[in-house]
Amino acid sequence: MDWATHYATSAGFRWWPNEELVRWVSCRHFGSVLEAGCGNGSNLWFLVEHADMVVGVDVEPMAVRAAKDYVARRTINKPIEVHAGDIRHLTFGDEEFDLVVDCMTSQHLPFAEHAALYAEYRRMLKSGGRFWLYHLDCKTVSTRGEWKGGCDWAGLALFPDVGFCCLPTSTELSDVVEAAGFRMTTMRWLAREYPGGNVAHYSIIEAEC
């Protein structure tokens, strides 16, 4: 997928945190937080208000530069680190974080890679740490019909230059989270309608080590 094209014109940038993440985090506080796939940093500045420190990682250097610029423009008195890197090959130590956030990130990887990725999240979380996942699911539809497995993401008009998205069932997603060593605490669903009759369905999972 061409993330450089996606971020080249700022069309793929988001300037406010994910609303469901805001609802979940708002009454909590964490020591250290990792956002895997932080994009241009729209969640980072909010997360650090509820944590002692936050680390963001994204595979696209252009997004990392934008994230650093974005958080630098805000008045933040706690540390935010932003790194370029592939979330499948993170080098953080064992039990380093209290929360890992995956917000529309692992959905861009083949489902066969989810188990190993979530196991890595589990490795990096402290005992009792939390995992928050926001992932498109198989109920997502477009004017071209329902998508299964891989999809033509352009039809949803959200990331028209990102050509692949994994759309598992909610059961498949919860099973792989549990197989990675997490205990499911909550699973919720959300539907959003976009222009042209496109409807995105999300599975929202909260899990604990």
GROMACS elastic network, one bead per residue, 0.5 to 0.9 nm:
[ bonds ]
;  ai    aj funct       b0    kb
    1     4     6  0.88508   500
    1   108     6  0.85396   500
    1   161     6  0.77436   500
    1   162     6  0.53735   500
    1   163     6  0.57780   500
    1   164     6  0.68713   500
    2     5     6  0.55435   500
    2     6     6  0.64521   500
    2   161     6  0.67352   500
    2   162     6  0.61272   500
    2   163     6  0.79137   500
    3     7     6  0.62539   500
    3     8     6  0.83879   500
    3    59     6  0.83355   500
    3    60     6  0.62802   500
    3    62     6  0.87780   500
    3    63     6  0.86799   500
    3   161     6  0.78559   500
    3   162     6  0.69320   500
    4     7     6  0.53886   500
    4     8     6  0.58444   500
    4    60     6  0.64560   500
    4    61     6  0.81266   500
    4    62     6  0.67908   500
    4    63     6  0.82622   500
    5     8     6  0.50154   500
    5     9     6  0.76840   500
    5   161     6  0.69468   500
    5   162     6  0.86812   500
    6     9     6  0.73836   500
    6    10     6  0.76613   500
    6    11     6  0.70111   500
    6    12     6  0.56704   500
    6    13     6  0.86714   500
    6   159     6  0.70763   500
    6   160     6  0.80097   500
    6   161     6  0.58220   500
    6   162     6  0.69536   500
    7    10     6  0.51256   500
    7    11     6  0.64453   500
    7    12     6  0.53960   500
    7    13     6  0.67555   500
    7    39     6  0.88724   500
    7    40     6  0.86968   500
    7    60     6  0.84418   500
    7    62     6  0.67769   500
    7    63     6  0.65757   500
    8    11     6  0.75731   500
    8    12     6  0.82726   500
    8    62     6  0.75672   500
    8    63     6  0.89845   500
    9    12     6  0.76466   500
    9    13     6  0.87273   500
   10    13     6  0.51388   500
   10    14     6  0.85942   500
   11    14     6  0.83879   500
   11   159     6  0.86632   500
   12    39     6  0.88098   500
   12    40     6  0.87943   500
   12   158     6  0.80111   500
   12   159     6  0.66817   500
   13    39     6  0.74194   500
   13    40     6  0.60775   500
   13    41     6  0.88306   500
   13    42     6  0.81956   500
   13    63     6  0.83656   500
   13    66     6  0.87971   500
   14    17     6  0.77055   500
   14    39     6  0.82286   500
   14    40     6  0.70209   500
   14    41     6  0.81308   500
   14    42     6  0.59338   500
   15    40     6  0.80784   500
   15    41     6  0.80502   500
   15    42     6  0.52497   500
   15    43     6  0.86216   500
   15    70     6  0.87741   500
   16    19     6  0.83049   500
   16    41     6  0.89422   500
   16    42     6  0.52077   500
   16    43     6  0.70023   500
   16    46     6  0.86945   500
   17    20     6  0.86762   500
   17    21     6  0.73452   500
   17    22     6  0.68731   500
   17    41     6  0.85298   500
   17    42     6  0.50383   500
   17    44     6  0.79286   500
   17    45     6  0.83179   500
   17    46     6  0.67129   500
   17    47     6  0.87628   500
   18    21     6  0.52995   500
   18    22     6  0.63031   500
   18    23     6  0.88872   500
   18    42     6  0.79072   500
   18    43     6  0.66732   500
   18   103     6  0.79905   500
   19    22     6  0.50138   500
   19    23     6  0.63459   500
   19    24     6  0.87748   500
   20    23     6  0.51169   500
   20    24     6  0.63042   500
   20    25     6  0.86522   500
   20   134     6  0.85787   500
   20   204     6  0.84281   500
   21    24     6  0.51523   500
   21    25     6  0.59822   500
   21    26     6  0.81690   500
   21    43     6  0.83399   500
   21    47     6  0.89681   500
   21   101     6  0.88128   500
   21   103     6  0.84124   500
   21   132     6  0.81302   500
   21   134     6  0.85541   500
   22    25     6  0.53595   500
   22    26     6  0.56092   500
   22    43     6  0.87414   500
   22    46     6  0.77724   500
   22    47     6  0.84358   500
   23    26     6  0.55678   500
   23    27     6  0.80685   500
   24    27     6  0.72078   500
   24    28     6  0.78017   500
   25    28     6  0.52438   500
   25    29     6  0.74439   500
   25    47     6  0.77154   500
   25    50     6  0.72426   500
   26    29     6  0.81639   500
   26    50     6  0.73385   500
   27    50     6  0.83748   500
   28    50     6  0.66319   500
   28    51     6  0.86547   500
   29    49     6  0.84655   500
   29    51     6  0.54485   500
   29    52     6  0.82693   500
   30    33     6  0.68945   500
   30    47     6  0.89632   500
   30    48     6  0.89145   500
   30    50     6  0.62592   500
   30    52     6  0.66720   500
   30    53     6  0.84289   500
   30    97     6  0.88327   500
   30    98     6  0.61049   500
   30    99     6  0.69633   500
   31    50     6  0.84671   500
   31    51     6  0.51695   500
   31    53     6  0.65506   500
   31    54     6  0.85816   500
   31    97     6  0.74472   500
   31    98     6  0.60245   500
   31    99     6  0.82084   500
   32    48     6  0.88757   500
   32    51     6  0.61631   500
   32    52     6  0.59239   500
   32    53     6  0.50647   500
   32    54     6  0.57997   500
   32    55     6  0.78493   500
   32    96     6  0.75294   500
   32    98     6  0.53476   500
   32    99     6  0.67135   500
   32   100     6  0.89428   500
   33    47     6  0.76649   500
   33    48     6  0.80649   500
   33    51     6  0.68827   500
   33    52     6  0.82113   500
   33    53     6  0.64597   500
   33    55     6  0.61601   500
   33    56     6  0.84372   500
   33    96     6  0.88952   500
   33    97     6  0.56011   500
   33    98     6  0.59137   500
   33   100     6  0.59143   500
   33   101     6  0.76389   500
   34    38     6  0.89753   500
   34    53     6  0.89277   500
   34    54     6  0.59277   500
   34    56     6  0.58504   500
   34    57     6  0.78095   500
   34    97     6  0.66468   500
   34    98     6  0.82366   500
   34    99     6  0.63029   500
   34   101     6  0.62213   500
   34   102     6  0.87523   500
   35    38     6  0.55869   500
   35    43     6  0.81909   500
   35    44     6  0.75600   500
   35    54     6  0.76767   500
   35    55     6  0.63073   500
   35    57     6  0.64682   500
   35    58     6  0.87493   500
   35    99     6  0.83773   500
   35   100     6  0.58237   500
   35   102     6  0.61675   500
   35   103     6  0.79006   500
   36    39     6  0.89277   500
   36    55     6  0.85581   500
   36    56     6  0.62393   500
   36    57     6  0.53695   500
   36    58     6  0.67302   500
   36    86     6  0.89070   500
   36    87     6  0.61214   500
   36   100     6  0.71993   500
   36   101     6  0.61891   500
   36   102     6  0.54147   500
   36   103     6  0.77301   500
   36   105     6  0.70002   500
   36   106     6  0.85786   500
   37    56     6  0.70208   500
   37    57     6  0.54547   500
   37    59     6  0.71277   500
   37    85     6  0.89481   500
   37    86     6  0.84729   500
   37    87     6  0.70006   500
   37   101     6  0.86577   500
   37   102     6  0.68726   500
   37   103     6  0.74218   500
   37   104     6  0.80452   500
   37   105     6  0.54946   500
   37   106     6  0.82507   500
   38    41     6  0.54653   500
   38    42     6  0.75717   500
   38    43     6  0.71599   500
   38    44     6  0.73244   500
   38    55     6  0.88877   500
   38    56     6  0.53136   500
   38    57     6  0.56989   500
   38    58     6  0.55470   500
   38    63     6  0.81585   500
   38    64     6  0.80498   500
   38    67     6  0.78505   500
   38    82     6  0.83418   500
   38   101     6  0.89139   500
   38   102     6  0.83996   500
   38   103     6  0.80235   500
   38   105     6  0.82872   500
   39    42     6  0.74116   500
   39    43     6  0.87627   500
   39    56     6  0.84084   500
   39    57     6  0.80050   500
   39    58     6  0.60084   500
   39    59     6  0.85541   500
   39    60     6  0.79220   500
   39    63     6  0.52877   500
   39    64     6  0.68542   500
   39    66     6  0.81804   500
   39    67     6  0.68657   500
   40    43     6  0.85802   500
   40    44     6  0.88812   500
   40    58     6  0.86494   500
   40    62     6  0.83758   500
   40    64     6  0.62993   500
   40    65     6  0.77043   500
   40    66     6  0.51290   500
   40    68     6  0.78638   500
   40    69     6  0.86862   500
   40    70     6  0.72151   500
   41    44     6  0.50940   500
   41    45     6  0.70540   500
   41    56     6  0.75518   500
   41    63     6  0.80312   500
   41    64     6  0.78856   500
   41    66     6  0.74137   500
   41    68     6  0.74543   500
   41    69     6  0.89225   500
   41    70     6  0.66182   500
   41    71     6  0.69670   500
   41    82     6  0.84861   500
   42    45     6  0.66990   500
   42    46     6  0.76624   500
   42    67     6  0.75768   500
   42    70     6  0.79218   500
   42    71     6  0.84918   500
   43    46     6  0.54656   500
   43    47     6  0.61012   500
   43    48     6  0.87749   500
   44    47     6  0.50732   500
   44    48     6  0.62071   500
   44    49     6  0.88322   500
   44    54     6  0.69020   500
   44    55     6  0.78993   500
   44    56     6  0.70255   500
   44    67     6  0.83391   500
   44    71     6  0.75590   500
   44    80     6  0.74899   500
   45    48     6  0.54292   500
   45    49     6  0.67932   500
   45    54     6  0.86420   500
   45    70     6  0.85734   500
   45    71     6  0.61392   500
   45    74     6  0.77432   500
   45    76     6  0.75279   500
   45    80     6  0.80192   500
   46    49     6  0.53930   500
   46    50     6  0.72131   500
   47    50     6  0.53761   500
   47    51     6  0.63453   500
   47    53     6  0.85988   500
   47    54     6  0.70053   500
   48    52     6  0.66114   500
   48    53     6  0.59420   500
   48    54     6  0.57145   500
   48    76     6  0.80143   500
   48    78     6  0.68557   500
   48    79     6  0.77370   500
   48    80     6  0.71841   500
   49    52     6  0.80080   500
   49    53     6  0.89025   500
   49    76     6  0.81694   500
   49    78     6  0.81741   500
   50    53     6  0.87876   500
   51    54     6  0.69103   500
   51    78     6  0.84194   500
   52    78     6  0.64804   500
   52    79     6  0.74544   500
   53    78     6  0.60832   500
   53    79     6  0.50572   500
   53    80     6  0.59722   500
   53    81     6  0.81825   500
   54    78     6  0.83930   500
   54    79     6  0.65289   500
   54    81     6  0.63699   500
   54    82     6  0.85310   500
   55    79     6  0.83902   500
   55    80     6  0.57280   500
   55    82     6  0.57858   500
   55    83     6  0.77320   500
   56    64     6  0.84816   500
   56    67     6  0.86303   500
   56    80     6  0.76252   500
   56    81     6  0.61616   500
   56    83     6  0.62454   500
   56    84     6  0.85673   500
   57    64     6  0.75728   500
   57    81     6  0.84640   500
   57    82     6  0.57883   500
   57    84     6  0.56466   500
   57    85     6  0.59583   500
   57    86     6  0.76714   500
   57    87     6  0.70927   500
   57    90     6  0.88043   500
   58    61     6  0.73495   500
   58    63     6  0.69770   500
   58    64     6  0.62770   500
   58    82     6  0.79833   500
   58    83     6  0.66180   500
   58    84     6  0.51653   500
   58    85     6  0.55635   500
   58    86     6  0.66369   500
   58    87     6  0.72057   500
   59    62     6  0.89759   500
   59    63     6  0.80412   500
   59    64     6  0.80073   500
   59    83     6  0.85284   500
   59    84     6  0.54135   500
   59    87     6  0.72806   500
   60    63     6  0.53925   500
   60    64     6  0.64807   500
   60    65     6  0.89219   500
   60    84     6  0.65798   500
   60    85     6  0.77040   500
   60    86     6  0.86742   500
   61    65     6  0.62131   500
   61    66     6  0.85883   500
   61    83     6  0.84784   500
   61    84     6  0.57575   500
   61    85     6  0.83959   500
   62    65     6  0.52008   500
   62    66     6  0.62515   500
   62    67     6  0.86306   500
   63    67     6  0.60256   500
   63    68     6  0.85922   500
   63    84     6  0.85803   500
   64    67     6  0.50039   500
   64    68     6  0.61989   500
   64    69     6  0.86014   500
   64    82     6  0.64129   500
   64    83     6  0.65211   500
   64    84     6  0.60983   500
   65    68     6  0.51865   500
   65    69     6  0.62371   500
   65    70     6  0.85354   500
   65    82     6  0.85240   500
   65    84     6  0.89531   500
   66    69     6  0.50820   500
   66    70     6  0.59537   500
   66    71     6  0.86825   500
   67    71     6  0.61964   500
   67    72     6  0.83766   500
   67    82     6  0.71616   500
   68    71     6  0.55049   500
   68    72     6  0.60411   500
   68    73     6  0.87800   500
   68    80     6  0.87467   500
   68    81     6  0.82238   500
   68    82     6  0.65152   500
   69    72     6  0.50697   500
   69    73     6  0.64096   500
   70    73     6  0.54587   500
   70    74     6  0.70899   500
   71    74     6  0.53458   500
   71    75     6  0.80497   500
   71    76     6  0.76302   500
   71    80     6  0.79090   500
   72    75     6  0.75540   500
   72    76     6  0.79589   500
   73    76     6  0.88257   500
   76    79     6  0.77611   500
   76    80     6  0.85215   500
   85    88     6  0.85787   500
   85    89     6  0.74962   500
   85    90     6  0.71231   500
   86    89     6  0.54874   500
   86    90     6  0.66650   500
   87    90     6  0.55427   500
   87   105     6  0.89981   500
   87   106     6  0.87283   500
   87   117     6  0.76453   500
   88   113     6  0.85328   500
   88   116     6  0.80772   500
   88   117     6  0.58808   500
   88   120     6  0.80007   500
   89   117     6  0.87013   500
   89   120     6  0.87652   500
   90    93     6  0.89516   500
   90   120     6  0.80857   500
   92    95     6  0.88551   500
   92    96     6  0.70700   500
   92   124     6  0.67628   500
   93    96     6  0.57731   500
   93   123     6  0.80995   500
   93   124     6  0.61145   500
   94    97     6  0.84710   500
   94   122     6  0.87360   500
   94   123     6  0.53988   500
   94   125     6  0.69011   500
   94   126     6  0.76766   500
   95    98     6  0.79739   500
   95   122     6  0.81694   500
   95   123     6  0.62006   500
   95   127     6  0.71374   500
   95   129     6  0.85390   500
   96   123     6  0.85749   500
   96   124     6  0.53033   500
   96   125     6  0.57644   500
   96   126     6  0.61262   500
   97   100     6  0.70174   500
   97   124     6  0.60634   500
   97   126     6  0.58343   500
   97   129     6  0.71363   500
   97   130     6  0.88560   500
   98   124     6  0.86688   500
   98   125     6  0.57387   500
   98   126     6  0.57189   500
   98   127     6  0.81910   500
   98   128     6  0.76517   500
   98   130     6  0.62594   500
   98   131     6  0.86403   500
   99   125     6  0.67811   500
   99   126     6  0.84339   500
   99   129     6  0.56649   500
   99   131     6  0.57614   500
   99   132     6  0.75679   500
  100   121     6  0.67219   500
  100   122     6  0.86640   500
  100   124     6  0.84716   500
  100   125     6  0.73410   500
  100   129     6  0.81531   500
  100   130     6  0.65020   500
  100   132     6  0.63555   500
  100   133     6  0.84967   500
  101   130     6  0.85920   500
  101   131     6  0.61158   500
  101   133     6  0.62050   500
  101   134     6  0.83914   500
  102   105     6  0.56476   500
  102   106     6  0.68483   500
  102   131     6  0.78687   500
  102   132     6  0.62431   500
  102   134     6  0.63509   500
  102   135     6  0.81338   500
  103   106     6  0.79181   500
  103   107     6  0.88293   500
  103   132     6  0.77586   500
  103   133     6  0.58322   500
  103   135     6  0.68219   500
  104   107     6  0.58414   500
  104   108     6  0.76114   500
  104   133     6  0.77934   500
  104   134     6  0.55774   500
  104   135     6  0.52624   500
  104   136     6  0.71629   500
  105   108     6  0.59506   500
  105   109     6  0.78853   500
  105   133     6  0.88097   500
  105   134     6  0.81358   500
  105   135     6  0.75532   500
  106   109     6  0.53693   500
  106   110     6  0.82287   500
  106   111     6  0.84110   500
  106   113     6  0.86391   500
  106   114     6  0.68704   500
  106   117     6  0.81296   500
  106   133     6  0.88165   500
  106   134     6  0.89521   500
  106   135     6  0.73737   500
  106   165     6  0.89042   500
  106   166     6  0.81872   500
  107   110     6  0.75545   500
  107   111     6  0.77805   500
  107   114     6  0.85995   500
  107   134     6  0.86945   500
  107   135     6  0.57834   500
  107   136     6  0.64934   500
  107   137     6  0.86354   500
  107   164     6  0.86717   500
  107   165     6  0.56097   500
  107   167     6  0.70178   500
  107   168     6  0.87727   500
  108   111     6  0.88179   500
  108   162     6  0.85757   500
  108   163     6  0.88993   500
  108   164     6  0.61136   500
  108   166     6  0.59263   500
  109   112     6  0.81684   500
  109   113     6  0.65954   500
  109   114     6  0.73208   500
  109   164     6  0.78748   500
  109   165     6  0.69455   500
  109   166     6  0.64233   500
  110   113     6  0.56357   500
  110   114     6  0.71764   500
  110   149     6  0.84767   500
  110   150     6  0.77933   500
  110   164     6  0.85881   500
  110   165     6  0.77661   500
  110   166     6  0.59053   500
  111   114     6  0.52705   500
  111   115     6  0.79531   500
  111   149     6  0.80717   500
  111   166     6  0.61718   500
  111   167     6  0.81265   500
  111   168     6  0.73391   500
  111   173     6  0.88300   500
  112   115     6  0.69104   500
  112   116     6  0.83786   500
  113   116     6  0.57980   500
  113   117     6  0.63726   500
  113   118     6  0.88367   500
  114   117     6  0.50954   500
  114   118     6  0.60365   500
  114   119     6  0.84533   500
  114   173     6  0.86721   500
  114   176     6  0.71710   500
  114   177     6  0.83816   500
  115   118     6  0.53401   500
  115   119     6  0.61415   500
  115   120     6  0.87095   500
  115   176     6  0.56143   500
  115   177     6  0.71147   500
  115   179     6  0.71834   500
  115   180     6  0.60501   500
  116   119     6  0.50596   500
  116   120     6  0.63333   500
  116   121     6  0.88281   500
  116   180     6  0.74676   500
  117   120     6  0.51114   500
  117   121     6  0.64530   500
  117   122     6  0.87382   500
  117   180     6  0.85253   500
  118   122     6  0.61780   500
  118   123     6  0.86152   500
  118   176     6  0.79466   500
  118   177     6  0.65091   500
  118   179     6  0.88285   500
  118   180     6  0.57463   500
  118   181     6  0.85410   500
  118   182     6  0.88251   500
  119   123     6  0.61905   500
  119   124     6  0.87578   500
  119   177     6  0.82385   500
  119   179     6  0.82113   500
  119   181     6  0.69499   500
  119   182     6  0.87034   500
  120   124     6  0.63440   500
  120   125     6  0.87498   500
  120   180     6  0.83204   500
  121   124     6  0.52823   500
  121   125     6  0.63798   500
  121   131     6  0.78291   500
  121   180     6  0.86495   500
  122   125     6  0.52528   500
  122   126     6  0.81800   500
  122   129     6  0.84384   500
  122   130     6  0.89130   500
  122   131     6  0.81041   500
  122   180     6  0.69110   500
  122   181     6  0.67921   500
  122   182     6  0.71422   500
  122   208     6  0.89568   500
  122   209     6  0.68565   500
  123   126     6  0.79518   500
  125   128     6  0.79203   500
  125   129     6  0.53737   500
  125   130     6  0.74136   500
  125   131     6  0.83966   500
  125   209     6  0.73295   500
  126   129     6  0.50434   500
  126   130     6  0.85233   500
  126   209     6  0.75189   500
  127   130     6  0.89201   500
  127   208     6  0.85471   500
  127   209     6  0.58044   500
  128   208     6  0.60363   500
  129   207     6  0.85861   500
  129   208     6  0.57516   500
  129   209     6  0.54192   500
  130   182     6  0.87538   500
  130   206     6  0.72042   500
  130   207     6  0.57505   500
  130   209     6  0.64102   500
  131   182     6  0.81777   500
  131   205     6  0.78727   500
  131   206     6  0.58301   500
  131   207     6  0.50812   500
  131   208     6  0.61073   500
  131   209     6  0.79888   500
  132   204     6  0.75198   500
  132   205     6  0.58813   500
  132   207     6  0.65889   500
  132   208     6  0.89319   500
  133   203     6  0.78384   500
  133   204     6  0.56502   500
  133   205     6  0.50192   500
  133   206     6  0.64878   500
  133   207     6  0.84279   500
  134   202     6  0.65558   500
  134   203     6  0.59900   500
  134   205     6  0.66097   500
  135   166     6  0.88133   500
  135   167     6  0.81045   500
  135   168     6  0.88994   500
  135   173     6  0.86773   500
  135   201     6  0.84815   500
  135   202     6  0.53514   500
  135   203     6  0.53248   500
  135   204     6  0.65156   500
  135   205     6  0.83643   500
  136   139     6  0.82904   500
  136   140     6  0.70538   500
  136   165     6  0.81391   500
  136   166     6  0.74832   500
  136   167     6  0.58096   500
  136   168     6  0.77293   500
  136   200     6  0.69744   500
  136   201     6  0.57378   500
  136   203     6  0.61167   500
  136   204     6  0.87744   500
  137   140     6  0.60948   500
  137   166     6  0.77172   500
  137   168     6  0.51633   500
  137   169     6  0.55973   500
  137   170     6  0.64311   500
  137   173     6  0.84542   500
  137   200     6  0.80931   500
  137   201     6  0.57707   500
  137   202     6  0.54348   500
  137   203     6  0.60714   500
  138   141     6  0.80959   500
  138   146     6  0.79289   500
  138   147     6  0.66998   500
  138   148     6  0.60326   500
  138   149     6  0.73289   500
  138   166     6  0.83659   500
  138   168     6  0.52336   500
  138   169     6  0.52108   500
  138   170     6  0.77826   500
  138   201     6  0.74729   500
  138   202     6  0.86626   500
  139   146     6  0.71887   500
  139   147     6  0.77747   500
  139   148     6  0.85589   500
  139   167     6  0.80015   500
  139   168     6  0.88319   500
  139   169     6  0.77307   500
  139   191     6  0.89614   500
  139   199     6  0.85421   500
  139   200     6  0.75068   500
  139   201     6  0.56965   500
  139   202     6  0.82731   500
  140   146     6  0.65590   500
  140   147     6  0.66925   500
  140   148     6  0.87574   500
  140   167     6  0.77149   500
  140   191     6  0.82414   500
  140   198     6  0.80646   500
  140   199     6  0.58318   500
  140   202     6  0.78240   500
  141   144     6  0.76902   500
  141   145     6  0.58238   500
  141   147     6  0.61406   500
  141   155     6  0.89983   500
  141   156     6  0.80570   500
  141   197     6  0.86191   500
  141   198     6  0.60385   500
  141   199     6  0.54151   500
  141   200     6  0.64897   500
  141   201     6  0.80321   500
  142   145     6  0.52835   500
  142   146     6  0.62417   500
  142   147     6  0.76953   500
  142   155     6  0.60811   500
  142   156     6  0.60309   500
  142   196     6  0.81635   500
  142   197     6  0.66101   500
  142   199     6  0.62467   500
  142   200     6  0.81539   500
  143   146     6  0.82623   500
  143   155     6  0.71808   500
  143   156     6  0.83065   500
  143   196     6  0.69966   500
  143   197     6  0.60300   500
  143   198     6  0.59825   500
  143   199     6  0.88699   500
  144   147     6  0.84524   500
  144   155     6  0.70482   500
  144   198     6  0.88884   500
  147   150     6  0.71932   500
  147   151     6  0.55852   500
  147   152     6  0.78784   500
  147   167     6  0.74979   500
  148   151     6  0.65973   500
  148   166     6  0.81052   500
  148   167     6  0.62340   500
  148   168     6  0.76881   500
  149   165     6  0.77003   500
  149   166     6  0.53648   500
  149   167     6  0.50065   500
  149   168     6  0.62719   500
  150   153     6  0.86937   500
  150   164     6  0.59591   500
  150   165     6  0.54712   500
  150   166     6  0.50610   500
  150   167     6  0.65769   500
  151   154     6  0.86378   500
  151   155     6  0.88505   500
  151   163     6  0.74876   500
  151   164     6  0.56884   500
  151   165     6  0.56227   500
  151   166     6  0.70481   500
  151   167     6  0.77440   500
  152   155     6  0.62049   500
  152   156     6  0.81944   500
  152   160     6  0.88341   500
  152   162     6  0.85145   500
  152   163     6  0.58579   500
  152   164     6  0.62418   500
  152   165     6  0.75483   500
  153   156     6  0.56813   500
  153   157     6  0.73398   500
  153   158     6  0.77230   500
  153   159     6  0.67226   500
  153   160     6  0.63068   500
  153   161     6  0.79526   500
  153   162     6  0.64058   500
  153   163     6  0.55233   500
  153   164     6  0.60056   500
  153   165     6  0.63883   500
  154   157     6  0.53813   500
  154   158     6  0.72226   500
  154   159     6  0.63567   500
  154   161     6  0.65762   500
  154   162     6  0.70651   500
  154   163     6  0.67870   500
  154   164     6  0.89180   500
  155   158     6  0.82609   500
  155   160     6  0.72327   500
  155   198     6  0.75899   500
  156   159     6  0.75105   500
  156   160     6  0.73963   500
  156   194     6  0.74110   500
  156   195     6  0.83796   500
  156   196     6  0.83801   500
  156   197     6  0.88556   500
  156   198     6  0.56533   500
  156   199     6  0.75988   500
  156   200     6  0.77222   500
  157   160     6  0.53309   500
  157   194     6  0.78047   500
  157   195     6  0.78108   500
  157   196     6  0.86128   500
  157   198     6  0.80997   500
  158   161     6  0.89099   500
  158   162     6  0.89829   500
  158   194     6  0.83642   500
  159   162     6  0.54380   500
  159   163     6  0.82522   500
  160   163     6  0.73982   500
  162   165     6  0.80646   500
  168   171     6  0.79843   500
  168   172     6  0.59811   500
  168   173     6  0.62383   500
  169   172     6  0.51784   500
  169   173     6  0.63033   500
  169   174     6  0.87037   500
  169   203     6  0.86433   500
  170   173     6  0.50441   500
  170   174     6  0.60987   500
  170   175     6  0.84727   500
  170   187     6  0.85232   500
  170   189     6  0.87378   500
  170   202     6  0.87981   500
  170   203     6  0.62222   500
  171   174     6  0.51703   500
  171   175     6  0.59873   500
  171   176     6  0.86321   500
  172   175     6  0.51483   500
  172   176     6  0.63368   500
  172   177     6  0.87423   500
  173   176     6  0.53857   500
  173   177     6  0.63405   500
  173   178     6  0.87869   500
  173   203     6  0.82267   500
  173   205     6  0.87985   500
  174   177     6  0.50981   500
  174   178     6  0.62332   500
  174   179     6  0.85495   500
  174   184     6  0.75261   500
  174   187     6  0.80281   500
  174   205     6  0.75886   500
  175   178     6  0.52261   500
  175   179     6  0.60614   500
  175   180     6  0.86911   500
  176   180     6  0.62330   500
  176   181     6  0.89525   500
  177   180     6  0.52568   500
  177   181     6  0.70447   500
  177   182     6  0.60278   500
  177   183     6  0.80464   500
  177   184     6  0.77066   500
  177   205     6  0.87807   500
  177   207     6  0.79643   500
  178   181     6  0.53230   500
  178   183     6  0.59708   500
  178   184     6  0.67154   500
  178   207     6  0.84535   500
  179   182     6  0.71459   500
  181   208     6  0.88330   500
  181   209     6  0.68830   500
  182   207     6  0.58905   500
  182   208     6  0.54700   500
  183   206     6  0.88105   500
  183   207     6  0.54134   500
  183   208     6  0.51445   500
  183   209     6  0.61829   500
  184   187     6  0.75281   500
  184   205     6  0.74260   500
  184   206     6  0.63275   500
  184   208     6  0.64534   500
  184   209     6  0.89796   500
  185   205     6  0.77898   500
  185   206     6  0.56001   500
  185   207     6  0.50638   500
  185   208     6  0.67935   500
  186   204     6  0.79727   500
  186   205     6  0.58137   500
  186   206     6  0.50573   500
  186   207     6  0.68306   500
  187   203     6  0.69374   500
  187   204     6  0.55922   500
  187   206     6  0.63962   500
  187   207     6  0.86717   500
  188   202     6  0.83253   500
  188   203     6  0.59654   500
  188   204     6  0.50406   500
  188   205     6  0.65394   500
  188   206     6  0.87159   500
  189   201     6  0.70887   500
  189   202     6  0.56037   500
  189   204     6  0.58898   500
  189   205     6  0.87550   500
  190   200     6  0.81473   500
  190   201     6  0.56493   500
  190   202     6  0.51051   500
  190   203     6  0.66844   500
  190   204     6  0.75977   500
  191   199     6  0.66813   500
  191   200     6  0.55834   500
  191   202     6  0.63137   500
  192   198     6  0.84125   500
  192   199     6  0.55313   500
  192   200     6  0.51779   500
  192   201     6  0.64914   500
  192   202     6  0.83853   500
  193   196     6  0.87140   500
  193   197     6  0.67827   500
  193   198     6  0.57671   500
  193   200     6  0.63095   500
  193   201     6  0.88354   500
  194   197     6  0.63115   500
  194   198     6  0.51415   500
  194   199     6  0.59745   500
  194   200     6  0.76599   500
  195   198     6  0.62441   500
  195   199     6  0.86890   500
  196   199     6  0.89967   500
